[in-house]
């Protein structure tokens, strides 16, 4: 029963950010001086900064959990990260010009969440966190190679498929979250049976393919002369997708371990 508690944590935190008008070029594109325009290298550097900030706060929560051995010791920080991170994400999505301030805040707050969730999973499934991190960045590398090589092309139909699937998953998680207040849930989301594992594999695949949309957005923004603040927005978008992918891989690995226990 204890092993299922970690899975329940993620059942309330599906994290797709919808790709739509938020990623469309606006009237400020190509109007800034060349030195003040978005570049690929600038976006990569800012993504690295966000990852470091996220790791810094995650390590604080991780250490506090294992020093105390009590999940209650990190719940305040976890809730701060959840609520504050949601606020920072919404602000960044609607105020792209503020991304240089809000994206780092988002990374710091999400680090609190990731550190707490990762510590809980690690205490129940030793070694699972390093596996999830490896698979997340391995997936990032493979898809980046596939995108740059032209093996995967974000056509209009591809975008529609990913956005529709992402939206469907988000709605499913929202329904499950609301049902939780009434003591119920959508069973297969948390199940470690074949259907539950299949669902998690599907969600991981959709989360991973969202990276392709991020690559396409970042590349298009740089080519069209987007203003410099869009580097932070692009880095934020990539962080959101990476965090979602990591959490879904963590959930999938936990389900696989539970299924092996019952064989």
KOLPA-437630 format. One line per 4 residues: number of its first residue (from 1); their letters; for each residue x, y, z of C-alpha. Coordinates in steps of 0.02 Angstrom, whole numbers, plus 50000, padded with zeros to 5 digits. Layout:
// KOLPA-437630
NUM> a> X:Y:Z ~ ... .
// end
This chain:
// KOLPA-437630
1> xxxx> 50000:50000:50000 ~ 50144:50117:50040 ~ 50215:50097:49865 ~ 50053:50161:49789 .
5> xxxx> 50065:50326:49885 ~ 50203:50391:49772 ~ 50101:50356:49617 ~ 49955:50449:49693 .
9> xxxx> 50063:50605:49709 ~ 50087:50614:49521 ~ 49905:50574:49486 ~ 49868:50754:49533 .
13> xxxx> 50005:50838:49436 ~ 49997:50807:49248 ~ 50086:50954:49172 ~ 50051:50988:48988 .
17> xxxx> 50067:51170:48931 ~ 49956:51193:48780 ~ 50042:51243:48620 ~ 49940:51368:48527 .
21> xxxx> 49941:51556:48511 ~ 50069:51565:48651 ~ 50199:51503:48527 ~ 50147:51606:48377 .
25> xxxx> 50259:51750:48320 ~ 50193:51921:48369 ~ 50216:52097:48300 ~ 50381:52123:48393 .
29> xxxx> 50471:51990:48290 ~ 50611:52056:48179 ~ 50590:52235:48246 ~ 50729:52230:48375 .
33> xxxx> 50913:52265:48333 ~ 51013:52110:48287 ~ 51102:52107:48455 ~ 50933:52103:48544 .
37> xxxx> 50857:51958:48449 ~ 50830:51779:48501 ~ 50967:51653:48457 ~ 50979:51465:48474 .
41> xxxx> 51136:51476:48580 ~ 51054:51604:48695 ~ 50905:51491:48721 ~ 51018:51341:48757 .
45> xxxx> 51115:51443:48885 ~ 50958:51502:48971 ~ 50889:51324:48976 ~ 51050:51274:49064 .
49> xxxx> 51026:51413:49191 ~ 50847:51356:49226 ~ 50905:51176:49248 ~ 51038:51230:49374 .
53> xxxx> 50912:51334:49472 ~ 50790:51189:49473 ~ 50924:51068:49531 ~ 50979:51186:49670 .
57> xxxx> 50809:51195:49755 ~ 50773:51012:49720 ~ 50931:50963:49814 ~ 50876:51065:49965 .
61> xxxx> 50710:50973:49978 ~ 50793:50805:49939 ~ 50919:50827:50080 ~ 50787:50885:50203 .
65> xxxx> 50681:50731:50167 ~ 50821:50606:50192 ~ 50890:50697:50345 ~ 50722:50694:50433 .
69> xxxx> 50653:50533:50359 ~ 50481:50611:50375 ~ 50378:50662:50221 ~ 50287:50791:50327 .
73> xxxx> 50449:50891:50341 ~ 50443:50938:50156 ~ 50256:50956:50126 ~ 50259:51144:50156 .
77> xxxx> 50396:51168:50026 ~ 50309:51049:49906 ~ 50146:51147:49915 ~ 50240:51311:49898 .
81> xxxx> 50320:51245:49740 ~ 50157:51179:49669 ~ 50055:51337:49697 ~ 50194:51461:49664 .
85> xxxx> 50255:51366:49512 ~ 50080:51364:49437 ~ 50067:51551:49463 ~ 50238:51583:49385 .
89> xxxx> 50195:51470:49236 ~ 50029:51557:49202 ~ 50111:51728:49216 ~ 50249:51676:49095 .
93> xxxx> 50124:51607:48969 ~ 50022:51768:48964 ~ 50164:51892:48990 ~ 50306:51829:48882 .
97> xxxx> 50397:51994:48904 ~ 50420:51954:49089 ~ 50498:51784:49055 ~ 50673:51840:49108 .
101> xxxx> 50602:51860:49285 ~ 50462:51732:49291 ~ 50553:51585:49208 ~ 50692:51578:49340 .
105> xxxx> 50560:51593:49477 ~ 50465:51449:49397 ~ 50623:51342:49391 ~ 50663:51376:49575 .
109> xxxx> 50486:51334:49631 ~ 50473:51179:49523 ~ 50636:51120:49597 ~ 50548:51112:49765 .
113> xxxx> 50414:51001:49689 ~ 50534:50889:49595 ~ 50648:50870:49746 ~ 50503:50818:49856 .
117> xxxx> 50421:50699:49733 ~ 50589:50623:49684 ~ 50636:50594:49866 ~ 50471:50507:49902 .
121> xxxx> 50491:50394:49751 ~ 50673:50358:49791 ~ 50629:50306:49968 ~ 50506:50178:49901 .
125> xxxx> 50598:50125:49742 ~ 50787:50143:49770 ~ 50879:50195:49613 ~ 50723:50251:49519 .
129> xxxx> 50770:50436:49514 ~ 50936:50415:49424 ~ 50849:50299:49300 ~ 50714:50428:49267 .
133> xxxx> 50841:50568:49246 ~ 50943:50463:49125 ~ 50791:50416:49022 ~ 50729:50597:49018 .
137> xxxx> 50891:50670:48952 ~ 50920:50519:48841 ~ 50750:50550:48762 ~ 50792:50734:48743 .
141> xxxx> 50954:50692:48653 ~ 50875:50563:48537 ~ 50731:50677:48487 ~ 50846:50825:48460 .
145> xxxx> 50952:50717:48344 ~ 50797:50654:48254 ~ 50733:50833:48234 ~ 50897:50904:48170 .
149> xxxx> 50918:50756:48052 ~ 50744:50780:47980 ~ 50683:50608:48037 ~ 50540:50693:48130 .
153> xxxx> 50458:50843:48047 ~ 50328:50946:48142 ~ 50199:50958:48004 ~ 50030:51038:48034 .
157> xxxx> 49947:50867:48058 ~ 50086:50818:48178 ~ 50055:50975:48281 ~ 49867:50947:48284 .
161> xxxx> 49891:50768:48340 ~ 50010:50813:48482 ~ 49909:50963:48541 ~ 49747:50861:48539 .
165> xxxx> 49827:50716:48633 ~ 49908:50834:48759 ~ 49742:50921:48788 ~ 49653:50755:48810 .
169> xxxx> 49780:50698:48939 ~ 49765:50863:49033 ~ 49575:50847:49038 ~ 49588:50667:49098 .
173> xxxx> 49705:50718:49239 ~ 49590:50862:49286 ~ 49439:50746:49295 ~ 49538:50623:49401 .
177> xxxx> 49591:50767:49515 ~ 49411:50825:49540 ~ 49351:50646:49569 ~ 49482:50631:49706 .
181> xxxx> 49384:50755:49812 ~ 49240:50631:49811 ~ 49347:50480:49856 ~ 49351:50413:49679 .
185> xxxx> 49473:50412:49533 ~ 49502:50350:49356 ~ 49576:50181:49398 ~ 49686:50146:49248 .
189> xxxx> 49785:50307:49274 ~ 49861:50233:49432 ~ 49850:50048:49389 ~ 50009:49947:49374 .
193> xxxx> 49921:49820:49262 ~ 49946:49807:49074 ~ 49817:49942:49036 ~ 49891:50061:49164 .
197> xxxx> 50068:50033:49100 ~ 50008:50055:48921 ~ 49926:50219:48968 ~ 50087:50281:49048 .
201> xxxx> 50187:50230:48894 ~ 50067:50330:48786 ~ 50081:50484:48899 ~ 50271:50471:48900 .
205> xxxx> 50270:50463:48710 ~ 50159:50618:48696 ~ 50264:50713:48823 ~ 50421:50667:48727 .
209> xxxx> 50347:50721:48560 ~ 50303:50889:48636 ~ 50491:50918:48639 ~ 50486:50921:48448 .
213> xxxx> 50360:51064:48456 ~ 50478:51156:48574 ~ 50626:51130:48457 ~ 50523:51193:48311 .
217> xxxx> 50464:51346:48408 ~ 50639:51392:48465 ~ 50712:51371:48291 ~ 50572:51469:48209 .
221> xxxx> 50586:51608:48336 ~ 50773:51626:48304 ~ 50748:51625:48116 ~ 50609:51756:48122 .
225> xxxx> 50706:51876:48232 ~ 50605:51859:48392 ~ 50651:51982:48530 ~ 50782:51929:48659 .
229> xxxx> 50656:51892:48797 ~ 50591:51748:48691 ~ 50751:51653:48734 ~ 50687:51645:48912 .
233> xxxx> 50513:51598:48852 ~ 50585:51460:48742 ~ 50689:51396:48887 ~ 50535:51400:48998 .
237> xxxx> 50435:51300:48871 ~ 50572:51170:48860 ~ 50582:51159:49051 ~ 50394:51132:49066 .
241> xxxx> 50402:50988:48943 ~ 50557:50910:49021 ~ 50479:50917:49195 ~ 50319:50837:49131 .
245> xxxx> 50418:50702:49039 ~ 50524:50666:49194 ~ 50372:50647:49306 ~ 50285:50532:49183 .
249> xxxx> 50441:50424:49164 ~ 50452:50417:49354 ~ 50272:50359:49362 ~ 50300:50229:49225 .
253> xxxx> 50455:50157:49310 ~ 50360:50144:49475 ~ 50219:50050:49389 ~ 50342:49931:49308 .
257> xxxx> 50425:49894:49475 ~ 50257:49863:49557 ~ 50205:49746:49417 ~ 50367:49647:49437 .
261> xxx> 50335:49629:49623 ~ 50167:49547:49587 ~ 50232:49425:49455 .
// end
